[in-house]
Amino acid sequence: MRGGVGISLPRAQIGMTRWRRFRAAVDWPLVATIVVIAALGLLNLYSAVNGTRHAGKFDQQLRWMFVGAIAFAAFTAIDYRSLLRVAWIGFGVALVALIIVDVAGSNAKGSERWISIGTLGGQPSELAKLAVIMVLARLVSDGAGAKPHWTTLAPKLALLCVPVVLIAVQPDLGTATLLTLIMLSVGFLALRDLWPMVYTLFGMFLAVPILWESMHRYQKDRVLAFLDPSADSTGSGWHTLQSIFAVGSGKLLGKGFMSGTQNQFDFLPEHWTDFPFSVWAEEWGFVGSVVMLAIFAFLIVWLLNIALRARDAAGAVLCLGVAAMTFWHVIVNVAMVLGMAPVVGVTLPFISYGGSSLLTFFIGMGLCASVSLRRHGY
C-alpha cells in the first residue's frame, strides 16, 4: 500500500506541475484579445441582422465561432514546426482547390469563389493565405544560416504568385491584392536580400495597365466610384456613399446599440460582411470606433511581439505573416468603409459574417499561439 501511494503521489504531482507550466506558458493576452474582438463581432452582427430575414446568420456565426475556437485550440497544441514540414503539401492542396473553384466553383455575384458540397461551402482563397504564409516561413527556415541565391529563390517566389493569379481570375481582386500585400510585407521584413522584392514590386507597377484592361466592367466601375462616388450615387457609388453617411452620422458617441438608422432601415448593403465597421461606427460613434481599432492595433503589435521572441526564424515569419494578414484586412476594410479604397469585398477579422474568413483567422492565431507556446520548451 505504501509502495502504491508512494508511486501515485509523485505522478499526480508531476501531472499538476506540468499542467501549471502549460497554463503559465499559454499566451493569455492573445487569447483574451481574440475573445474580446470575437464578442464585439457577435454584438455587432446581432444588431445588423436582428429582426430581418438575415437573422439566421447570427446563429450560423455562433456555430462557426465554436468551430473556430476548436481549430484555435488544435493548432495551438500542434507544434508549428511539424506543420511547416508539410507546408508545400498544404500549398499544393490549396492550388488544387483554387483550380477546382475556377473550373467548377459556385457563382456568387458574378464570381466563382466557392466550393459547395451539399449544403456546405467554403472559399479556398481564404485558406490559401495561410498556405502561402506557411510556405514563406518554410523558405526562410530552409535558408537559415545562408543567403539564398536569386536564381534559386526566384522560381519559388514565382510559384507563390500562382494562387494570386488563380484568385484574380475568379475574379476576386480584393483577395488577390491582399495576398500580394501579405507576401510583400513578409518579404521586405524577413528576407536578407531585398532586391528580389524590389524587382517584384517594380514588375507589379509595370503590370498595372495590363491589369486594368483585363478587369471586368463592374470592377472598373468600383474603382471609378471610389474616385468620385457622387458620379453614380444610385449605382456603383451607392455602397460607398451610404457607408460614409453611416459613419458620419454616428458623430462622437454614436446613436446607441441597435439605433443606427442606416443599419436598421437597411440602407447599408452587405452590412454584415463588407460593412460591419459602418454599423459599429454609426451605433458607437468616433469613440467606439477608436476603441475597436485600438484593440486591433494591440492584437497586431502583440503578434509582432511573439515574432520577436520566437525561438526560430520560421516561427518569426509565421507570426509576421499572420500579423500582416490581420493588418491589411483591417486597413483595407476600414479604408473601404470610409471611401478611401474601392469596394473590394474584404472582411474585417472576427467582425464580418462568414465561416471561411473566421476559420482562417482562428487558425492563423492558433499558429501564432503555437509559436509562443514553443518558446517555453513545449
N, C-alpha and C positions, 0 to 999 in steps of 0.2 A: 504493500500500500504506500509505504513511504517512498519506495522507488518510483511508483507510478506518479505520485504527487510531485516528486522532485523533478520528474521529466516534464509534466504538463505545465507547471507554473512558468518555467523559463520560456517554453514555447509560446505561451499566452503573452508573456511579457515582451518577447521578441516581436510577436504579431502586432501588439499595441504600439511598440516603438516604431515599427515600420509604417504603421498607419499614421502616426503622428508626424513622421518625417515626410510622408507623401502629402499629407494635408498641409503641412507647412510649405512644401515645395510648389503646390498648385498656385498658379498666377491669379490670385483672387481679385486684384484690381481689374484685370482683363475680363474676368467672369462677371464682375459687378457692373462694369461699363456696358457689356453686351446685354445684360438683363435690363438695365435702365433704358437703353435705346430701343430694345425689342418691346418693352412695356409702353413706351411712348408711341411706338408704331401701332400697337394694338389700340391704344386710346384714340389715336388719330384716325385709324381705319374705321373704328366704331362710329365716329362722328360722320365720316364720309359716306357710309353705306346704310346706316341705321334708318329704318322706315322706308327704304327704297326697294326696288326689285333686285338690287345687288346685295341685300342684307346677308345672304348666304355666304358671301365672300369672307365675312368676319369669322364664321365657324371654320371655313376652309383654311383660313390663315392660322387659326389656333392649332389645327391639326398639323400644318406644315411647321409651325413653331416647335411642336412636340418632336416631330421627326428631326428637325434641325438640331434641337438640344441633344438628342441621342447621337447624331452624327458628330456634334462638337465633342461630346464625351469620348466617343470611339476614337476619333483622330487625335485627341489629347493623349489617350492611353497608348496608341501605337507609336513606336519610335519613328520619327520622321526620316531617319537615315535608311530605315528599311523601305519606306515608300519611295525614296529617291532612287533606290536601286532599280525600281521598275518604272521610272519616270518616262522613259522612251516608249514603253509599252502603253502606258496611260495616254501618252501623246498620240500614238497610233490609233488607239481606240477612239479618241476624240476626233481625229481626222476622218475615220470611217463614219462616225455618227454625223459629222458635218456633210459628208458626201451624200449620205442617205437623205438628209434633210433637203439638200439641193435637188436631188433626183425625185424623191417621193415624199417630201415633207408636207405637213398640213398648212394650208393657207390661212394667214391672219392679216387682214387689212393690206393685201397686196404683196405680202412677204411670205416666203417659205421658211419658217423659223422653227417649226415644231415637229417632234416625233410623237405620234399618237399610237398607243397600244390599247385598244378598247376605250375605256373611259379615262385612262391615264395618259399624261403627256408631259413633255419637258422640252427645254431649249438647250441643246448641246453646246450652243455658243457660250452660254454662261459657264458651264463646267470646263470649256476649252481654255478659259482664262487661267484656271488653276493648273491645267495640264501644261500650259506654256510657262507659268511661273516655276513649276517643279523642274521642268527641263532646263530653265535658266540656272536654277540652283545646282542641278546636276553638272552642267557645263562648267560652272565656277568651281565646283568640288573636284571635277576631273582635272582641271587646270591649276589646282592649288600648288603653289611652290614653283610654278614655271609660267613663263609668259607665252601664251598661245600665239602661234604664227597666224597672220592674216589668212594665209591660204588654207589652213585647217579650220579656222573659225568661220570664214565666210559661208561655206556650204551649210553649216549648221544654222547660222543666222538666217540664211535664205530659206531653209526648211521651216523655220519658225514663222516665216511670213505666209506660208501656205494657208493656215487657218484664217488669217486676216483676209486673204483673197476669197476663200470659201464663204466666209461670213458676209463679205461685202456684196457678193453676187446673189444673196438670198432675196432681196437686198436688205442688209441691216448695217447701214453705215455708222450708226451710233456705237454698236458693239465693236465693229471693226476699228473705229477710231480709238475707242477705249483700250482695246488690246494693243494697238500700236503705241499709245501713250505709256502703257504699263511696261512694254519691252524697252522703250527709250529711257524711261525713268530708271529701271533696273540696270540697263546697260551703262548709262552715264554714272551711276552711283557705284557699281560693282566691278566693272571691267578695269583692268590696269591700263590698257591701251585704249584711249578714247577715239582714236582716228577712225576705227570701223564704224562707230556710232555717228561720227561727224559725216562720213561718206553716206551712211544710210539716211540721215536727216536731209542732206543735200539732195539725194535722189528722190526723196519724198516730195520735196518742194518742186522739183522738176516735173513730177508726175501729176501735180495739181490740175493743170489744164486738161490732161487726159482723163482724170477722174471726173472733172466737171462735165465733159462731153459724154461720158458713159452713164451719168446719173439719170434716173427716171425724172419725168416731168414734175411729179409731186415732190420729189426731193429738192429739185431746184426751186420750186415754189416755197418750200420751207426756209431755204437759205435766203431768198429774196424777202420773205415775210419777216425774217429776223432783222434784215437791214431796214425795212420800213413796214411794220405791222399794219399801220393805218391804210396802206395802199389797197389792202383787201381785207377789211375789218370783219366781214361776214364769211370769209373763206379761209384762206391759208393763214391769215393773221389772227383769226378768232381765238385760238388757243393761247397765244402769247398775250393778247390784249386782256382777256378775261383773267389770266393769271396775274398780270400786273395790277389789275383792278382789285383783285382779292388781297394781294399782299399790301397794297397801299391803303385799303380800307381798314386794315387791322390796326393801323396807327401805332401808338406806343404800347398799349396793354391788351389790345385785341377786343373782339366782340364777345368773348366768352365761349365756353365749351358748347358745341352744337348750336351756336348762334350766328355762324357766318352765313350771310345771305348768298354769296357766290357759290358756296358749297351746298347749302340746304335747298336752294332753288335750282340746283343742277346747271348753273351757268358754266361751271368749270368742267371741261371734258376730261375724261380719264383721270379724275382727281384721286382715285385710289391707287393708281400705278405711276403715271408720269408726273402728276402734280400734287403729291401729298404735302409737299412743303408749302404750297399755296393755301391749302386747308389749314395747316398749322399756323401760318403767319396771319391769316385772317382772324383766327379764333384766339390766338395768344399774343399777337402783336409783335412789335420790334423786340421787346424784352424776351418773350418766349422764343423768338427766332434766334436771338443771340445765345440763349441758353442751350438750345438744341445744337447749334453749330459749335459751341464751346465743348459740349460732350463729345462730338465727333472729333474735334481737334485733339482732345485728350486721348481718345482712342488711337488716333494716328500717331501721336507722339509716343504713346506707350508701346505701340508696335515697333517703332524705331528704337526705343529703349531696349526692347527684347533683342532686336537685331544687333545692337551694340554689345550686348552681354552674351550673345550666343557662343557656344563652345567651339564652333567651326564656321568656315566661310559659307558652307551650304545652308546652314540654319539661318545665318545672317541674311543671305539673299532671299531665302524663302519668306522671311518676315518683311524684307524690303518690298518684295513683290506684292504681298497682301496689303501692306500699307499703301503702296502706290495704287492698287486696285480700289481701295476704300477712298483714298484721296480724290482720285479722278472721278469716281462715281458721284461723290458729294459735290465737287466743284462743277461738273458738267450739269448735274441735275438742278442745282440751285441757280446756276447761270441761265439755264433754260427757262426756269420759272420766272426769273427777273427780266427776261427778254435780252440777256447778254449773250445768248448762244441759240442756234437753231433748235427747234423741237425735234429731237432725235430718239426719243423713247428710252432714255437712260434712267434706271431705277435709283432710288435713294436707299442705301443699305439699311436693312431691317425695318424700314418705314413703309416702303412701297409694297403693295399686294403682289404676290407671285411666288410660287414654290421654287422655281429654278434659281432665281436670284437669291432668295432666302437661304436655300440649301448651300449655294456656292459660298456665301459669306460665313455661314456657320462652319463649314468645312475649313475655309481659309483661316478663321480664328482658331479652330481646333489645331491646325498645323502650327500656328504661332504658339499656342499653349503648350504643344508638344516640345517645341524648341526651348521654351522657357523651363519646362519641367526637366528636360535632359541636362540642363545647365547644372542641376543639383546632383547629377550622377545616376539618374534613373534610366 
